[in-house]
């Protein structure tokens, strides 16, 4: 029985990169932290933005996460404080595993990149938003993301996903030649996020969205990653970045769903959420709807536990 099986990571993950490829998510975050006229950074539509993550803390679905400690800026202009994160969030993502490899100094051509993309899993990139806000300038996320990244154990191959190919997201301006591919490599994958409070069996669906909203394709992500000659290896993991649609119920994080805490969500048990509370379980599910059949990705779930007691 599946309930008696122990799931493991589907590959030995040597390296992990997380992209930032949803235009709706990037725009929402930019509006919140800058303004509507400067939502996207100048480079965003020219290259797939990403950062190198922490492979050692990628965990299999079902593994709980403890609320992390870190530095946060509680009052603007005052010194930071140290303590447990108060603004814990999920990030609805998918990720692909690299198959094959390239030699150092030899980029993977975008037209051939699909040959190095083995398959896709669901991913939850747990995020401590208050730690992230204080630490991310100038080099991006660090300890706010390294606390744990959950993935589902089932890898759905790109070959199995061929019936669900849809048009690539329209790109303007036209990408540089090394990022340009004429074939469609976008997929119609339905995504859903549920939150279940502690000591409850009542789950509330807080988000429904779709993989097809990604601006940059996986082929473009891999081509850009290797354009410098960076070598990738079988089992390397590449995250999509938070996937958000264009409606308020399709945003892929609580940061967006609650609009930075200004619009709390009401769960089915009557409780409200601006960000995650201790004991909350986040479950992400994904599937493709075919003609009389479905392809499922299983689920990716994890519970947020209280911060551990630290003794210094």
C-alpha positions in Angstrom: 0.0 0.0 0.0 1.2 3.5 -0.8 0.5 4.6 2.8 3.1 2.0 4.0 5.7 3.1 1.5 8.6 5.4 2.4 9.2 8.0 -0.3 12.7 9.3 -1.1 14.1 12.1 -3.2 13.9 10.9 -6.8 17.5 11.8 -7.6 20.8 12.7 -5.9 20.6 16.4 -6.3 24.0 17.9 -6.8 23.0 21.5 -7.6 19.8 23.5 -7.4 18.8 26.7 -9.2 15.6 28.7 -8.6 14.3 30.9 -11.3 11.8 33.8 -11.2 9.9 33.3 -14.4 6.2 34.2 -13.7 5.5 37.7 -15.0 2.4 38.0 -12.8 4.3 37.1 -9.7 7.3 39.3 -10.5 4.9 42.2 -11.3 2.9 41.7 -8.1 6.0 41.7 -5.9 7.4 44.7 -7.8 4.2 46.7 -7.2 4.2 45.8 -3.5 7.8 46.7 -2.8 8.4 49.5 -5.4 5.5 50.9 -7.5 3.4 50.0 -10.5 5.5 51.9 -13.0 8.7 50.2 -11.9 7.3 46.7 -11.0 9.7 44.7 -13.2 13.4 45.3 -13.0 15.0 46.4 -16.3 16.6 43.0 -16.9 13.5 40.9 -16.3 12.2 40.6 -19.9 15.6 40.1 -21.3 16.8 37.1 -19.4 15.4 34.4 -17.0 16.3 35.8 -13.6 17.5 33.1 -11.1 19.7 32.4 -8.2 21.7 29.4 -7.0 19.9 27.7 -4.1 20.8 25.2 -1.4 20.7 21.6 -2.7 21.3 20.1 0.8 18.0 21.3 2.2 15.8 20.0 -0.6 13.4 17.5 1.1 10.8 15.0 0.1 7.1 15.7 0.4 5.8 15.0 3.9 8.9 16.2 5.7 8.0 18.9 8.3 9.7 22.3 8.4 10.6 24.2 11.5 10.0 28.0 11.6 13.5 29.4 11.1 15.5 32.0 13.1 17.1 35.0 11.5 17.6 38.7 11.4 14.6 40.9 10.6 14.0 44.6 10.4 10.9 45.3 12.6 11.1 49.1 12.5 12.5 51.0 9.6 15.5 52.9 10.6 16.1 50.9 13.7 18.7 48.1 14.2 17.5 44.6 13.2 16.4 42.0 15.7 17.1 38.3 15.9 14.4 35.7 16.5 12.0 33.3 14.8 10.5 34.4 11.4 7.0 35.9 11.8 6.2 35.9 8.1 6.4 32.4 6.9 5.1 31.7 3.4 4.8 29.0 0.7 5.8 29.4 -2.9 3.9 27.3 -5.5 6.5 26.1 -8.0 7.3 23.3 -10.3 10.9 22.1 -11.0 12.6 20.1 -13.7 15.4 17.6 -13.3 18.3 17.8 -15.7 19.0 14.7 -17.8 22.4 14.4 -19.5 25.1 16.9 -19.1 27.3 19.4 -20.9 31.0 19.9 -20.6 32.4 23.0 -19.0 32.7 25.8 -21.5 30.0 24.3 -23.9 26.6 25.9 -23.6 23.4 23.9 -24.2 21.7 25.3 -27.3 18.1 26.4 -26.7 16.9 24.4 -29.7 18.4 21.2 -28.2 17.7 22.0 -24.5 14.6 19.7 -24.3 17.1 16.7 -24.7 18.5 17.7 -21.3 15.2 18.2 -19.5 14.1 14.8 -18.0 10.9 15.6 -16.2 9.0 17.7 -13.8 8.0 17.6 -10.1 5.9 19.8 -7.8 7.9 22.2 -5.5 7.2 24.3 -2.5 10.0 26.8 -1.9 9.3 27.7 1.8 10.1 31.3 2.4 10.7 33.5 5.5 9.5 36.8 4.1 10.8 39.1 6.9 14.2 37.5 6.8 14.2 37.8 3.0 13.3 41.5 3.1 16.3 42.3 5.3 18.9 40.1 3.7 18.2 40.1 -0.1 19.9 43.4 -1.0 22.3 43.3 -2.8 22.8 39.6 -3.6 19.3 38.1 -3.3 17.8 35.4 -1.1 20.0 33.5 1.3 18.9 32.1 4.7 15.3 33.0 4.0 15.2 30.2 1.4 17.7 27.7 2.6 15.6 26.5 5.5 13.9 23.9 3.2 12.5 23.2 -0.2 9.9 20.5 -0.6 9.4 18.4 -3.8 7.1 15.6 -4.8 8.6 12.1 -5.3 7.0 11.5 -8.7 8.8 12.8 -11.8 6.5 13.2 -14.8 8.6 13.0 -17.9 8.4 15.7 -20.6 7.6 12.9 -23.1 4.4 12.1 -21.1 3.5 15.7 -21.1 3.6 16.1 -24.9 -0.3 16.0 -25.3 -0.5 19.0 -23.0 1.8 21.4 -24.9 0.4 24.8 -25.3 1.6 28.1 -26.9 4.6 29.7 -25.3 3.9 32.9 -23.3 4.1 35.9 -25.7 7.5 37.6 -25.2 8.2 41.3 -25.9 10.9 42.3 -26.6 12.0 39.4 -28.8 14.6 37.3 -26.9 18.2 37.3 -28.0 19.0 34.5 -30.5 20.5 32.2 -27.8 17.1 32.3 -26.0 14.9 32.1 -29.0 13.1 28.8 -30.0 10.2 28.5 -32.3 8.7 25.3 -31.0 6.2 25.4 -28.2 7.5 24.1 -24.8 4.9 25.3 -22.4 2.4 23.0 -20.7 -1.2 23.1 -19.5 -0.7 21.8 -15.9 -3.4 22.6 -13.3 -2.0 23.6 -9.9 -3.8 24.0 -6.6 -2.7 24.9 -3.0 -4.5 23.9 0.1 -3.9 25.0 3.7 -5.0 22.7 6.6 -4.7 24.2 10.1 -3.2 22.4 13.1 -5.5 19.6 14.6 -7.9 19.9 11.7 -8.9 17.8 8.7 -10.6 20.7 6.9 -8.4 21.9 4.0 -9.0 25.3 2.4 -8.1 25.8 -1.3 -6.3 29.2 -1.4 -5.0 29.1 -4.9 -5.7 27.6 -8.3 -3.4 28.5 -11.2 -1.6 26.9 -14.1 2.0 26.2 -15.3 1.3 27.9 -18.6 1.6 31.3 -17.0 5.4 31.1 -16.9 7.0 33.8 -19.1 10.3 32.0 -19.7 10.2 28.3 -20.8 12.3 25.6 -19.3 14.4 25.5 -22.5 15.2 29.2 -22.1 16.0 28.7 -18.5 18.5 25.9 -19.2 20.0 27.7 -22.2 20.6 30.9 -20.2 22.0 28.9 -17.2 24.6 27.4 -19.5 25.4 30.3 -21.9 28.5 31.1 -19.8 29.7 27.5 -20.3 28.4 26.5 -16.8 28.2 22.7 -16.8 25.1 20.9 -15.5 24.8 17.3 -14.4 22.1 14.6 -14.3 19.9 15.2 -11.2 20.4 18.9 -11.0 17.1 20.6 -10.1 15.8 23.8 -11.7 12.9 25.6 -10.0 10.4 27.6 -11.9 9.9 30.4 -9.4 6.5 31.1 -7.9 3.7 30.6 -10.5 0.9 33.1 -10.3 -2.0 33.7 -12.7 -3.6 37.0 -13.5 -6.5 36.8 -11.0 -6.3 37.3 -7.2 -7.3 33.7 -6.5 -4.5 32.4 -8.7 -1.5 34.0 -6.9 1.1 31.4 -5.9 2.1 32.8 -2.5 0.5 34.2 0.7 2.6 37.3 0.1 0.4 38.0 -2.9 -2.8 36.4 -1.8 -2.9 38.6 1.4 -1.2 41.4 -0.5 1.6 41.8 2.0 -0.7 41.1 4.9 -3.2 43.8 4.1 -6.0 41.4 3.0 -6.2 38.4 5.3 -7.6 35.1 3.9 -10.4 33.4 5.8 -10.1 29.6 5.9 -13.1 27.3 6.1 -12.7 26.9 9.9 -13.2 30.6 10.3 -9.5 31.4 11.1 -7.6 34.0 9.1 -4.2 34.0 7.5 -1.9 36.7 6.5 1.1 34.3 6.6 1.4 30.7 7.8 0.8 29.8 11.4 2.6 27.0 13.3 0.9 23.7 12.7 -0.4 24.7 9.2 0.0 22.0 6.5 0.5 23.2 2.9 -0.5 20.8 0.2 0.3 21.5 -3.5 -1.3 19.3 -6.1 -0.9 19.2 -9.9 -2.5 17.4 -12.8 -3.1 17.5 -16.5 -6.6 17.0 -18.0 -6.6 14.8 -21.1 -9.5 13.6 -23.3 -11.0 11.1 -20.9 -7.8 10.7 -18.8 -5.6 12.6 -16.4 -1.9 12.7 -15.7 -1.2 13.3 -12.0 1.9 14.6 -10.3 0.8 13.4 -6.8 1.1 16.0 -4.1 3.8 18.0 -2.3 2.9 18.7 1.3 4.6 19.7 4.5 3.7 21.0 7.9 5.2 24.1 9.5 6.4 23.3 13.0 7.2 25.9 15.8 10.8 27.2 16.0 13.1 25.0 17.9 14.5 26.3 21.2 18.0 27.7 20.7 20.5 28.0 23.5 23.5 30.3 23.0 
